[in-house]
Amino acid sequence: MNDENPTTALLRERGKTPEKFEHLCRMEVMGREGDTKYMWDPNIADEVEAAKKQFDYFTKEKKYAAFQVDDNGNKTGNQVREFNPKAGRIIFVPPIAGG
């Protein structure tokens, strides 16, 4: 998937989230080839900075909509417009192409 900012240093897993990473916050980006997950530890400044850059890249440059997800995997209904390093889980939805 080429929809990522190459300057970020986030731990990335494609298609699955191993249990050993459950304590990490994560962003999930919907794409043609499936979801891509970006994970970071909210207590490590470099990872938080990289996650913010990734968030800004998808919401500003790629125009994706970001939604926070609750502990049960349900969208909260609230679109996320600013990065929160302790958000837990954020899902990015690509823009809908009209036609």
N, CA, C and O of each residue as an XYZ file, in Angstrom:
396
protein
N       0.861     -1.180      0.000
C       0.000      0.000      0.000
C       0.895      1.227      0.000
O       1.794      1.333      0.834
N       0.669      2.146     -0.911
C       1.506      3.331     -1.020
C       0.877      4.560     -0.408
O       1.349      5.671     -0.650
N      -0.192      4.397      0.391
C      -0.881      5.524      1.003
C      -0.309      5.871      2.364
O      -1.059      6.189      3.287
N       1.016      5.813      2.505
C       1.590      6.166      3.785
C       2.724      7.152      3.595
O       3.397      7.171      2.565
N       2.914      7.952      4.596
C       3.969      8.941      4.589
C       5.280      8.230      4.894
O       5.412      7.650      5.972
N       6.255      8.251      3.987
C       7.480      7.482      4.200
C       8.364      8.010      5.322
O       9.329      7.341      5.689
N       8.078      9.178      5.881
C       8.927      9.721      6.936
C       8.566      9.209      8.314
O       9.287      9.478      9.275
N       7.464      8.476      8.439
C       7.053      7.995      9.758
C       7.761      6.701     10.106
O       8.141      5.926      9.228
N       7.933      6.479     11.401
C       8.639      5.290     11.881
C       7.736      4.451     12.774
O       8.194      3.911     13.781
N       6.470      4.336     12.422
C       5.527      3.575     13.234
C       5.683      2.085     12.994
O       6.051      1.646     11.905
N       5.399      1.329     14.021
C       5.313     -0.113     13.882
C       4.041     -0.408     13.098
O       2.961      0.062     13.456
N       4.173     -1.185     12.031
C       3.024     -1.425     11.167
C       2.801     -2.919     11.014
O       3.742     -3.689     10.822
N       1.552     -3.309     11.101
C       1.156     -4.683     10.860
C       0.030     -4.663      9.831
O      -0.912     -3.881      9.960
N       0.118     -5.505      8.822
C      -0.925     -5.565      7.805
C      -1.837     -6.762      8.088
O      -1.387     -7.907      8.129
N      -3.124     -6.473      8.282
C      -4.122     -7.521      8.361
C      -4.351     -8.165      9.711
O      -5.312     -8.922      9.849
N      -3.525     -7.911     10.716
C      -3.761     -8.521     12.018
C      -3.107     -7.692     13.114
O      -2.174     -6.931     12.859
N      -3.601     -7.846     14.324
C      -3.034     -7.172     15.483
C      -2.647     -8.235     16.506
O      -3.518     -8.763     17.198
N      -1.365     -8.558     16.617
C      -0.952     -9.568     17.597
C      -1.289     -9.133     19.021
O      -1.278     -7.943     19.340
N      -1.587    -10.114     19.871
C      -1.961     -9.817     21.252
C      -0.889     -9.036     21.992
O      -1.209     -8.220     22.856
N       0.380     -9.270     21.669
C       1.446     -8.583     22.390
C       1.451     -7.071     22.137
O       2.151     -6.336     22.832
N       0.692     -6.608     21.168
C       0.611     -5.177     20.869
C      -0.681     -4.552     21.371
O      -0.948     -3.390     21.062
N      -1.496     -5.282     22.137
C      -2.808     -4.786     22.550
C      -2.746     -3.501     23.379
O      -3.700     -2.724     23.362
N      -1.660     -3.260     24.098
C      -1.557     -2.057     24.928
C      -1.270     -0.805     24.096
O      -1.355      0.311     24.609
N      -0.934     -0.980     22.832
C      -0.612      0.155     21.976
C      -1.874      0.782     21.404
O      -2.892      0.112     21.229
N      -1.794      2.070     21.117
C      -2.865      2.747     20.384
C      -2.676      2.412     18.909
O      -1.577      2.060     18.481
N      -3.761      2.525     18.132
C      -3.601      2.194     16.719
C      -4.553      2.968     15.821
O      -5.634      3.402     16.219
N      -4.088      3.117     14.584
C      -4.887      3.689     13.512
C      -5.048      2.591     12.471
O      -4.099      1.866     12.173
N      -6.251      2.472     11.919
C      -6.519      1.483     10.893
C      -7.001      2.220      9.656
O      -7.992      2.949      9.699
N      -6.294      2.023      8.559
C      -6.587      2.734      7.322
C      -7.201      1.768      6.332
O      -6.575      0.781      5.943
N      -8.435      2.055      5.923
C      -9.114      1.223      4.934
C      -8.492      1.477      3.564
O      -8.280      2.624      3.171
N      -8.203      0.399      2.847
C      -7.612      0.527      1.521
C      -8.070     -0.576      0.599
O      -8.752     -1.507      1.025
N      -7.704     -0.477     -0.647
C      -8.106     -1.459     -1.658
C      -7.564     -2.849     -1.359
O      -8.201     -3.851     -1.683
N      -6.399     -2.908     -0.747
C      -5.761     -4.190     -0.464
C      -6.063     -4.682      0.949
O      -5.433     -5.633      1.411
N      -6.993     -4.067      1.630
C      -7.322     -4.405      3.008
C      -6.909     -3.282      3.940
O      -6.438     -2.236      3.494
N      -7.082     -3.496      5.209
C      -6.738     -2.484      6.200
C      -5.254     -2.547      6.541
O      -4.658     -3.622      6.583
N      -4.671     -1.378      6.784
C      -3.304     -1.289      7.265
C      -3.359     -0.675      8.649
O      -4.041      0.328      8.858
N      -2.645     -1.268      9.601
C      -2.659     -0.794     10.981
C      -1.335     -0.120     11.315
O      -0.261     -0.628     10.992
N      -1.433      1.021     11.963
C      -0.274      1.757     12.455
C      -0.409      1.835     13.964
O      -1.428      2.300     14.474
N       0.608      1.387     14.680
C       0.523      1.333     16.137
C       1.619      2.174     16.774
O       2.713      2.323     16.228
N       1.295      2.724     17.953
C       2.282      3.506     18.690
C       2.023      3.383     20.181
O       0.909      3.103     20.624
N       3.079      3.601     20.933
C       2.988      3.619     22.387
C       2.793      5.073     22.805
O       3.660      5.901     22.527
N       1.682      5.413     23.465
C       1.417      6.811     23.817
C       2.402      7.381     24.835
O       2.368      8.579     25.117
N       3.273      6.550     25.388
C       4.260      7.015     26.364
C       5.640      7.252     25.753
O       6.571      7.631     26.463
N       5.782      7.035     24.448
C       7.061      7.230     23.770
C       6.921      8.399     22.799
O       6.213      8.308     21.796
N       7.602      9.492     23.110
C       7.441     10.755     22.372
C       7.682     10.605     20.871
O       6.920     11.163     20.081
N       8.712      9.872     20.452
C       9.001      9.713     19.024
C       7.872      8.992     18.292
O       7.542      9.325     17.155
N       7.290      8.005     18.956
C       6.183      7.279     18.336
C       4.932      8.142     18.255
O       4.198      8.081     17.269
N       4.685      8.941     19.279
C       3.532      9.857     19.269
C       3.689     10.877     18.144
O       2.731     11.167     17.427
N       4.889     11.417     17.990
C       5.146     12.396     16.926
C       4.936     11.763     15.548
O       4.346     12.381     14.661
N       5.415     10.542     15.373
C       5.238      9.849     14.101
C       3.761      9.560     13.839
O       3.295      9.688     12.706
N       3.027      9.173     14.878
C       1.599      8.901     14.720
C       0.844     10.173     14.347
O      -0.068     10.127     13.521
N       1.209     11.306     14.943
C       0.563     12.581     14.602
C       0.821     12.936     13.148
O      -0.086     13.394     12.454
N       2.046     12.730     12.676
C       2.364     13.004     11.268
C       1.528     12.115     10.355
O       1.027     12.570      9.327
N       1.379     10.839     10.734
C       0.574      9.917      9.932
C      -0.896     10.354      9.935
O      -1.547     10.337      8.891
N      -1.419     10.742     11.100
C      -2.794     11.228     11.218
C      -2.995     12.437     10.305
O      -3.953     12.481      9.533
N      -2.096     13.413     10.393
C      -2.201     14.619      9.566
C      -2.112     14.287      8.081
O      -2.820     14.881      7.268
N      -1.256     13.354      7.730
C      -1.106     12.957      6.331
C      -2.427     12.427      5.778
O      -2.865     12.837      4.702
N      -3.059     11.514      6.514
C      -4.301     10.933      6.010
C      -5.473     11.906      6.060
O      -6.289     11.913      5.139
N      -5.587     12.728      7.102
C      -6.746     13.615      7.206
C      -6.604     14.863      6.343
O      -7.600     15.375      5.832
N      -5.391     15.354      6.176
C      -5.210     16.607      5.425
C      -4.841     16.356      3.970
O      -5.500     16.877      3.070
N      -3.803     15.572      3.723
C      -3.355     15.360      2.354
C      -4.233     14.381      1.579
O      -4.580     14.633      0.425
N      -4.591     13.264      2.213
C      -5.369     12.237      1.533
C      -6.875     12.432      1.685
O      -7.660     11.757      1.020
N      -7.281     13.362      2.568
C      -8.699     13.701      2.782
C      -9.526     12.539      3.334
O     -10.721     12.445      3.053
N      -8.911     11.666      4.103
C      -9.648     10.580      4.753
C     -10.414     11.134      5.945
O      -9.984     12.106      6.565
N     -11.544     10.520      6.267
C     -12.287     10.852      7.485
C     -11.812      9.902      8.582
O     -11.649      8.706      8.344
N     -11.594     10.432      9.773
C     -11.120      9.630     10.905
C     -12.225      9.534     11.947
O     -12.874     10.528     12.270
N     -12.436      8.323     12.471
C     -13.452      8.080     13.489
C     -12.834      7.308     14.644
O     -12.091      6.349     14.435
N     -13.147      7.734     15.864
C     -12.689      6.999     17.026
C     -13.590      5.781     17.215
O     -14.786      5.834     16.931
N     -13.010      4.693     17.694
C     -13.724      3.447     17.892
C     -13.699      3.108     19.376
O     -12.684      3.303     20.044
N     -14.826      2.597     19.895
C     -14.873      2.237     21.317
C     -14.242      0.865     21.549
O     -13.792      0.220     20.601
N     -14.208      0.428     22.777
C     -13.560     -0.832     23.135
C     -14.209     -2.055     22.511
O     -13.578     -3.108     22.419
N     -15.457     -1.936     22.081
C     -16.166     -3.052     21.454
C     -16.012     -3.068     19.938
O     -16.581     -3.928     19.265
N     -15.241     -2.114     19.393
C     -15.036     -2.054     17.948
C     -16.092     -1.273     17.203
O     -16.154     -1.344     15.976
N     -16.927     -0.527     17.909
C     -17.981      0.268     17.276
C     -17.546      1.715     17.125
O     -16.918      2.283     18.019
N     -17.884      2.306     15.988
C     -17.608      3.731     15.818
C     -18.378      4.509     16.867
O     -19.523      4.178     17.175
N     -17.761      5.534     17.413
C     -18.440      6.346     18.415
C     -19.396      7.332     17.763
O     -20.203      7.964     18.446
N     -19.309      7.464     16.455
C     -20.137      8.433     15.756
C     -19.477      9.788     15.674
O     -19.972     10.687     14.994
N     -18.365      9.938     16.361
C     -17.672     11.221     16.369
C     -16.484     11.196     15.413
O     -15.580     10.369     15.532
N     -16.515     12.120     14.471
C     -15.377     12.239     13.581
C     -14.247     12.918     14.354
O     -14.471     13.894     15.070
N     -13.049     12.397     14.205
C     -11.880     12.931     14.880
C     -11.192     13.904     13.941
O     -10.802     13.534     12.833
N     -11.042     15.145     14.379
C     -10.413     16.161     13.534
C      -9.029     16.566     14.025
O      -8.255     17.178     13.289
N      -8.722     16.221     15.275
C      -7.407     16.518     15.835
C      -6.838     15.246     16.448
O      -7.571     14.438     17.018
N      -5.537     15.078     16.329
C      -4.884     13.885     16.833
C      -4.867     13.866     18.355
O      -4.500     14.853     18.991
N      -5.265     12.744     18.932
C      -5.189     12.502     20.364
C      -4.296     11.279     20.544
O      -4.690     10.180     20.156
N      -3.093     11.439     21.125
C      -2.160     10.311     21.222
C      -2.665      9.159     22.072
O      -2.103      8.066     22.012
N      -3.711      9.372     22.864
C      -4.252      8.324     23.723
C      -5.646      7.893     23.271
O      -6.436      7.389     24.070
N      -5.942      8.092     21.992
C      -7.276      7.805     21.453
C      -7.630      6.324     21.494
O      -8.813      5.982     21.460
N      -6.670      5.460     21.566
C      -6.946      4.030     21.575
C      -6.975      3.473     20.173
O      -6.004      2.865     19.723
N      -8.081      3.674     19.475
C      -8.234      3.130     18.126
C      -8.961      4.138     17.249
O     -10.012      4.660     17.620
N      -8.387      4.401     16.085
C      -8.968      5.326     15.109
C      -9.053      4.601     13.770
O      -8.105      3.937     13.353
N     -10.193      4.733     13.104
C     -10.365      4.157     11.769
C     -10.417      5.295     10.743
O     -11.115      6.290     10.940
N      -9.673      5.134      9.654
C      -9.667      6.106      8.563
C     -10.471      5.549      7.403
O     -10.254      4.415      6.975
N     -11.398      6.347      6.897
C     -12.242      5.968      5.772
C     -11.865      6.854      4.593
O     -11.872      8.080      4.709
N     -11.531      6.234      3.445
C     -11.131      7.047      2.288
C     -12.302      7.860      1.763
O     -13.462      7.512      1.980
N     -11.984      8.957      1.063
C     -13.071      9.761      0.481
C     -13.842      8.951     -0.556
O     -13.278      8.109     -1.254
N     -15.124      9.219     -0.640
C     -15.986      8.547     -1.613
C     -15.885      9.297     -2.934
O     -16.068     10.513     -2.985
N     -15.591      8.558     -4.005
C     -15.521      9.165     -5.322
C     -16.907      9.209     -5.931
O     -17.602      8.195     -6.000
N     -17.300     10.385     -6.369
C     -18.616     10.533     -6.990
C     -18.555     10.201     -8.463
O     -17.479     10.142     -9.057
N     -19.689      9.990     -9.031
C     -19.625      9.687    -10.447
C     -20.940      9.554    -11.012
O     -21.075      9.297    -12.208
